[in-house]
Structures are given as structure tokens and as C-alpha cells.
Amino acid sequence: MLSVALGRAAVDAGRRVYFTTAAELAARCHKAALEGRWKTCMRLFAGPRLLIMAFEH
């Protein structure tokens, strides 16, 4: 819940925020590397001012 509150505050302040899970981040980066799209993937995750990664258990 803290990550959602921080993300919401950042959005309210006009910042770009991206929410993802650690597993999704790893899967997308792995797939992009295999397909030769690593730089595109990195721009996606490096673009927002705040990147919030949730860890599922």
C-alpha cells in the first residue's frame, strides 16, 4: 500500500510513474534481449521519474 500511495503522490505532483512486478520486469527484459530490443526495453523502464517494482510472494 505504501508503494501505491507514493506512486499516487508522484502522479499528483505531475511525475510519470510506472508500476510493475520484479518478475514482469525480468521477463520483459529477457524477451527484449533475445529479440534484439534491449535499448527499447530500457527506455521504457528508464523513462518514468519513478519506477515501482512489487515483489510477489
KOLGU-4560 file (N, C-alpha, C; in nm, 3 decimals, padded with zeros to 5 digits):
<recs>
<n_xx: 00.081 n_yy: -00.119 n_zz: 00.000 ca_xx: 00.000 ca_yy: 00.000 ca_zz: 00.000 c_xx: 00.086 c_yy: 00.126 c_zz: 00.000 mol: A seq: 1 type: MET>
<n_xx: 00.202 n_yy: 00.117 n_zz: 00.060 ca_xx: 00.291 ca_yy: 00.232 ca_zz: 00.062 c_xx: 00.335 c_yy: 00.268 c_zz: -00.080 mol: A seq: 2 type: LEU>
<n_xx: 00.364 n_yy: 00.168 n_zz: -00.161 ca_xx: 00.409 ca_yy: 00.196 ca_zz: -00.298 c_xx: 00.298 c_yy: 00.263 c_zz: -00.379 mol: A seq: 3 type: SER>
<n_xx: 00.174 n_yy: 00.223 n_zz: -00.357 ca_xx: 00.063 ca_yy: 00.285 ca_zz: -00.428 c_xx: 00.048 c_yy: 00.431 c_zz: -00.384 mol: A seq: 4 type: VAL>
<n_xx: 00.060 n_yy: 00.456 n_zz: -00.255 ca_xx: 00.049 ca_yy: 00.593 ca_zz: -00.203 c_xx: 00.162 c_yy: 00.681 c_zz: -00.257 mol: A seq: 5 type: ALA>
<n_xx: 00.284 n_yy: 00.629 n_zz: -00.261 ca_xx: 00.396 ca_yy: 00.706 ca_zz: -00.315 c_xx: 00.378 c_yy: 00.732 c_zz: -00.464 mol: A seq: 6 type: LEU>
<n_xx: 00.332 n_yy: 00.629 n_zz: -00.535 ca_xx: 00.306 ca_yy: 00.645 ca_zz: -00.678 c_xx: 00.200 c_yy: 00.748 c_zz: -00.705 mol: A seq: 7 type: GLY>
<n_xx: 00.093 n_yy: 00.744 n_zz: -00.627 ca_xx: -00.017 ca_yy: 00.840 ca_zz: -00.643 c_xx: 00.031 c_yy: 00.983 c_zz: -00.615 mol: A seq: 8 type: ARG>
<n_xx: 00.112 n_yy: 00.999 n_zz: -00.512 ca_xx: 00.165 ca_yy: 01.131 ca_zz: -00.479 c_xx: 00.253 c_yy: 01.183 c_zz: -00.592 mol: A seq: 9 type: ALA>
<n_xx: 00.331 n_yy: 01.095 n_zz: -00.651 ca_xx: 00.417 ca_yy: 01.135 ca_zz: -00.763 c_xx: 00.334 c_yy: 01.177 c_zz: -00.883 mol: A seq: 10 type: ALA>
<n_xx: 00.229 n_yy: 01.100 n_zz: -00.913 ca_xx: 00.139 ca_yy: 01.135 ca_zz: -01.025 c_xx: 00.071 c_yy: 01.269 c_zz: -00.998 mol: A seq: 11 type: VAL>
<n_xx: 00.024 n_yy: 01.288 n_zz: -00.876 ca_xx: -00.040 ca_yy: 01.415 ca_zz: -00.839 c_xx: 00.056 c_yy: 01.532 c_zz: -00.852 mol: A seq: 12 type: ASP>
<n_xx: 00.185 n_yy: 01.506 n_zz: -00.836 ca_xx: 00.287 ca_yy: 01.611 ca_zz: -00.849 c_xx: 00.331 c_yy: 01.630 c_zz: -00.995 mol: A seq: 13 type: ALA>
<n_xx: 00.267 n_yy: 01.555 n_zz: -01.087 ca_xx: 00.298 ca_yy: 01.571 ca_zz: -01.228 c_xx: 00.410 c_yy: 01.483 c_zz: -01.280 mol: A seq: 14 type: GLY>
<n_xx: 00.450 n_yy: 01.385 n_zz: -01.203 ca_xx: 00.558 ca_yy: 01.294 ca_zz: -01.245 c_xx: 00.502 c_yy: 01.172 c_zz: -01.315 mol: A seq: 15 type: ARG>
<n_xx: 00.581 n_yy: 01.115 n_zz: -01.404 ca_xx: 00.543 ca_yy: 00.989 ca_zz: -01.469 c_xx: 00.586 c_yy: 00.874 c_zz: -01.380 mol: A seq: 16 type: ARG>
<n_xx: 00.496 n_yy: 00.777 n_zz: -01.364 ca_xx: 00.520 ca_yy: 00.663 ca_zz: -01.276 c_xx: 00.488 c_yy: 00.536 c_zz: -01.352 mol: A seq: 17 type: VAL>
<n_xx: 00.568 n_yy: 00.432 n_zz: -01.329 ca_xx: 00.543 ca_yy: 00.302 ca_zz: -01.391 c_xx: 00.542 c_yy: 00.197 c_zz: -01.281 mol: A seq: 18 type: TYR>
<n_xx: 00.435 n_yy: 00.120 n_zz: -01.273 ca_xx: 00.422 ca_yy: 00.010 ca_zz: -01.178 c_xx: 00.446 c_yy: -00.121 c_zz: -01.250 mol: A seq: 19 type: PHE>
<n_xx: 00.521 n_yy: -00.210 n_zz: -01.190 ca_xx: 00.544 ca_yy: -00.343 ca_zz: -01.246 c_xx: 00.584 c_yy: -00.437 c_zz: -01.133 mol: A seq: 20 type: THR>
<n_xx: 00.592 n_yy: -00.565 n_zz: -01.164 ca_xx: 00.646 ca_yy: -00.661 ca_zz: -01.068 c_xx: 00.789 c_yy: -00.692 c_zz: -01.109 mol: A seq: 21 type: THR>
<n_xx: 00.866 n_yy: -00.741 n_zz: -01.016 ca_xx: 01.004 ca_yy: -00.779 ca_zz: -01.046 c_xx: 01.007 c_yy: -00.890 c_zz: -01.151 mol: A seq: 22 type: ALA>
<n_xx: 00.913 n_yy: -00.983 n_zz: -01.140 ca_xx: 00.908 ca_yy: -01.094 ca_zz: -01.236 c_xx: 00.876 c_yy: -01.044 c_zz: -01.376 mol: A seq: 23 type: ALA>
<n_xx: 00.782 n_yy: -00.951 n_zz: -01.388 ca_xx: 00.746 ca_yy: -00.895 ca_zz: -01.518 c_xx: 00.862 c_yy: -00.815 c_zz: -01.577 mol: A seq: 24 type: GLU>
<n_xx: 00.931 n_yy: -00.739 n_zz: -01.494 ca_xx: 01.047 ca_yy: -00.663 ca_zz: -01.539 c_xx: 01.153 c_yy: -00.757 c_zz: -01.595 mol: A seq: 25 type: LEU>
<n_xx: 01.183 n_yy: -00.863 n_zz: -01.522 ca_xx: 01.284 ca_yy: -00.959 ca_zz: -01.567 c_xx: 01.241 c_yy: -01.028 c_zz: -01.696 mol: A seq: 26 type: ALA>
<n_xx: 01.115 n_yy: -01.068 n_zz: -01.704 ca_xx: 01.065 ca_yy: -01.138 ca_zz: -01.823 c_xx: 01.069 c_yy: -01.047 c_zz: -01.946 mol: A seq: 27 type: ALA>
<n_xx: 01.026 n_yy: -00.922 n_zz: -01.929 ca_xx: 01.027 ca_yy: -00.830 ca_zz: -02.043 c_xx: 01.168 c_yy: -00.799 c_zz: -02.089 mol: A seq: 28 type: ARG>
<n_xx: 01.261 n_yy: -00.780 n_zz: -01.995 ca_xx: 01.400 ca_yy: -00.753 ca_zz: -02.033 c_xx: 01.463 c_yy: -00.873 c_zz: -02.100 mol: A seq: 29 type: CYS>
<n_xx: 01.435 n_yy: -00.992 n_zz: -02.051 ca_xx: 01.489 ca_yy: -01.114 ca_zz: -02.111 c_xx: 01.437 c_yy: -01.130 c_zz: -02.254 mol: A seq: 30 type: HIS>
<n_xx: 01.306 n_yy: -01.114 n_zz: -02.272 ca_xx: 01.247 ca_yy: -01.127 ca_zz: -02.406 c_xx: 01.305 c_yy: -01.022 c_zz: -02.501 mol: A seq: 31 type: LYS>
<n_xx: 01.318 n_yy: -00.899 n_zz: -02.453 ca_xx: 01.372 ca_yy: -00.791 ca_zz: -02.536 c_xx: 01.516 c_yy: -00.822 c_zz: -02.577 mol: A seq: 32 type: ALA>
<n_xx: 01.595 n_yy: -00.875 n_zz: -02.485 ca_xx: 01.734 ca_yy: -00.909 ca_zz: -02.517 c_xx: 01.740 c_yy: -01.017 c_zz: -02.624 mol: A seq: 33 type: ALA>
<n_xx: 01.653 n_yy: -01.116 n_zz: -02.613 ca_xx: 01.650 ca_yy: -01.224 ca_zz: -02.713 c_xx: 01.608 c_yy: -01.173 c_zz: -02.850 mol: A seq: 34 type: LEU>
<n_xx: 01.521 n_yy: -01.072 n_zz: -02.852 ca_xx: 01.469 ca_yy: -01.018 ca_zz: -02.977 c_xx: 01.551 c_yy: -00.900 c_zz: -03.030 mol: A seq: 35 type: GLU>
<n_xx: 01.658 n_yy: -00.865 n_zz: -02.960 ca_xx: 01.742 ca_yy: -00.754 ca_zz: -03.004 c_xx: 01.681 c_yy: -00.617 c_zz: -02.979 mol: A seq: 36 type: GLY>
<n_xx: 01.592 n_yy: -00.609 n_zz: -02.880 ca_xx: 01.525 ca_yy: -00.482 ca_zz: -02.849 c_xx: 01.562 c_yy: -00.432 c_zz: -02.709 mol: A seq: 37 type: ARG>
<n_xx: 01.682 n_yy: -00.459 n_zz: -02.665 ca_xx: 01.724 ca_yy: -00.424 ca_zz: -02.529 c_xx: 01.713 c_yy: -00.274 c_zz: -02.502 mol: A seq: 38 type: TRP>
<n_xx: 01.760 n_yy: -00.190 n_zz: -02.593 ca_xx: 01.757 ca_yy: -00.045 ca_zz: -02.573 c_xx: 01.614 c_yy: 00.007 c_zz: -02.561 mol: A seq: 39 type: LYS>
<n_xx: 01.525 n_yy: -00.047 n_zz: -02.642 ca_xx: 01.384 ca_yy: -00.007 ca_zz: -02.634 c_xx: 01.326 c_yy: -00.041 c_zz: -02.498 mol: A seq: 40 type: THR>
<n_xx: 01.357 n_yy: -00.158 n_zz: -02.448 ca_xx: 01.309 ca_yy: -00.202 ca_zz: -02.317 c_xx: 01.364 c_yy: -00.112 c_zz: -02.207 mol: A seq: 41 type: CYS>
<n_xx: 01.489 n_yy: -00.078 n_zz: -02.214 ca_xx: 01.550 ca_yy: 00.008 ca_zz: -02.113 c_xx: 01.490 c_yy: 00.148 c_zz: -02.114 mol: A seq: 42 type: MET>
<n_xx: 01.456 n_yy: 00.199 n_zz: -02.233 ca_xx: 01.391 ca_yy: 00.330 ca_zz: -02.240 c_xx: 01.255 c_yy: 00.327 c_zz: -02.172 mol: A seq: 43 type: ARG>
<n_xx: 01.182 n_yy: 00.216 n_zz: -02.187 ca_xx: 01.052 ca_yy: 00.203 ca_zz: -02.123 c_xx: 01.065 c_yy: 00.215 c_zz: -01.971 mol: A seq: 44 type: LEU>
<n_xx: 01.161 n_yy: 00.145 n_zz: -01.913 ca_xx: 01.173 ca_yy: 00.143 ca_zz: -01.768 c_xx: 01.252 c_yy: 00.263 c_zz: -01.714 mol: A seq: 45 type: PHE>
<n_xx: 01.334 n_yy: 00.325 n_zz: -01.796 ca_xx: 01.411 ca_yy: 00.440 ca_zz: -01.751 c_xx: 01.337 c_yy: 00.572 c_zz: -01.773 mol: A seq: 46 type: ALA>
<n_xx: 01.231 n_yy: 00.571 n_zz: -01.852 ca_xx: 01.158 ca_yy: 00.692 ca_zz: -01.885 c_xx: 01.086 c_yy: 00.759 c_zz: -01.769 mol: A seq: 47 type: GLY>
<n_xx: 01.010 n_yy: 00.684 n_zz: -01.691 ca_xx: 00.936 ca_yy: 00.747 ca_zz: -01.582 c_xx: 01.028 c_yy: 00.801 c_zz: -01.473 mol: A seq: 48 type: PRO>
<n_xx: 00.980 n_yy: 00.902 n_zz: -01.403 ca_xx: 01.057 ca_yy: 00.959 ca_zz: -01.292 c_xx: 01.064 c_yy: 00.860 c_zz: -01.175 mol: A seq: 49 type: ARG>
<n_xx: 00.960 n_yy: 00.776 n_zz: -01.163 ca_xx: 00.952 ca_yy: 00.680 ca_zz: -01.054 c_xx: 00.915 c_yy: 00.543 c_zz: -01.109 mol: A seq: 50 type: LEU>
<n_xx: 00.993 n_yy: 00.444 n_zz: -01.079 ca_xx: 00.965 ca_yy: 00.305 ca_zz: -01.117 c_xx: 00.937 c_yy: 00.228 c_zz: -00.989 mol: A seq: 51 type: LEU>
<n_xx: 00.818 n_yy: 00.171 n_zz: -00.979 ca_xx: 00.780 ca_yy: 00.096 ca_zz: -00.859 c_xx: 00.770 c_yy: -00.051 c_zz: -00.898 mol: A seq: 52 type: ILE>
<n_xx: 00.852 n_yy: -00.133 n_zz: -00.831 ca_xx: 00.850 ca_yy: -00.277 ca_zz: -00.856 c_xx: 00.795 c_yy: -00.349 c_zz: -00.733 mol: A seq: 53 type: MET>
<n_xx: 00.690 n_yy: -00.424 n_zz: -00.753 ca_xx: 00.634 ca_yy: -00.504 ca_zz: -00.646 c_xx: 00.698 c_yy: -00.642 c_zz: -00.650 mol: A seq: 54 type: ALA>
<n_xx: 00.716 n_yy: -00.701 n_zz: -00.536 ca_xx: 00.771 ca_yy: -00.836 ca_zz: -00.526 c_xx: 00.660 c_yy: -00.928 c_zz: -00.478 mol: A seq: 55 type: PHE>
<n_xx: 00.625 n_yy: -01.022 n_zz: -00.563 ca_xx: 00.518 ca_yy: -01.116 ca_zz: -00.528 c_xx: 00.577 c_yy: -01.230 c_zz: -00.445 mol: A seq: 56 type: GLU>
<n_xx: 00.497 n_yy: -01.281 n_zz: -00.356 ca_xx: 00.543 ca_yy: -01.396 ca_zz: -00.277 c_xx: 00.444 c_yy: -01.505 c_zz: -00.279 mol: A seq: 57 type: HIS>
</recs>
